[in-house]
Amino acid sequence: MRVHLVDPSAFTLPYDHALAAALAGAGADVELITSRFAYGEAPAPDGYEVRELFYRHARGAPGSRARLAAKLVEHVPDMLRYRRALAPAADVVHFQWLPVQAVDRWLLPRRPTVLTAHDLLPREPRPGQARFQRRLYDAVDAVVVHSEYGRRQLVGELALDPGKVRVIHHGAFKHLTLQERELPLPGELAAVPEPVVLFFGLLRPYKGVEVLLDAWRGIEGAELWIVGRPRMPIDPLRERAPASVRFVPRYVSDAELPAFFRRADVVVLPYSRTERFDQSGVLATALAFGKPIVVSDVGGFGEVAAAGAARLVPPDQPGALRVAITGLLSDPQEREGLAWGALAAASGPYSWQEAAARTLALYRELVG
């Protein structure tokens, strides 16, 4: 089975790497078609090939308007080049992202095509983007979601054909726990003696950082670390943060990441309610590291909690979040139970071996 995984902008590089390696380990011939990762070093290929076909001439700082404009100029020619020169060699083409939905549905290769709905609908949509994404779902042969919640949203709310929507869980990022080179925490963080609650990942409005800061008021004897590259104004967050909150507002490389998760006593994902969201790479990372996790009841998070791998709280309720955090900080036995639940989920239903098996079954159905 010759498989192309296509992620033009390298939006979900850890996911691309883990899925490609798992598919290759299950016997598929896999090539990842993507672009150069602009923020740091990419994971070394593990049994699969990488071709950086997209946006080869894009310049500008990562995330800048100049770079975005350059990528938009190159997108259609690069998609046409891929469709003409490379796609015919694949049995299945599996897109992880198609970032220009208005035109991408017209540029799909003439092969069985799969699209993973990492976002059920755009999280911060531009005018018309949601409508174009809905039409893109119609244009592919199958859509992968990461939870039963995601399936219900696409089938029930968007009226997609139930036969083309498949639930394949987001695997736990165990490869991040097995790196040859890990960097230590910065000195000021390594010196912290108190228990640590970790919020990790891109800082976006829907992730509930304000709710978390409100919940943190009154919690003593611990520190809250908010770690990740801001995609929203950070000064208002600093102004409302209690003294026991530390910010690390930057991109954290794979080599740096393990030190933050190994140090954390609790990982918290206090995301706000949204119908557009399905699953989280941060949650997949916390599962792999066997961390006690607190999650809002949004998207597919409740299904992870139902597996015994996280503690669930209502979204947008600082009081309930405070109770959950303080309860875990004061109860080592509950933390240990959730840690074991996270590791069990990472080795079972949320493993990449399980995801690869289900994904290959879908490919065979489309090809056969």
Summary of the structure (lengths in Angstrom):
residues: 368
radius of gyration: 20.4
end to end distance: 11.0
largest distance: 60.4
contacts: 1260
relative contact order: 0.13
helix: 42%
strand: 16%
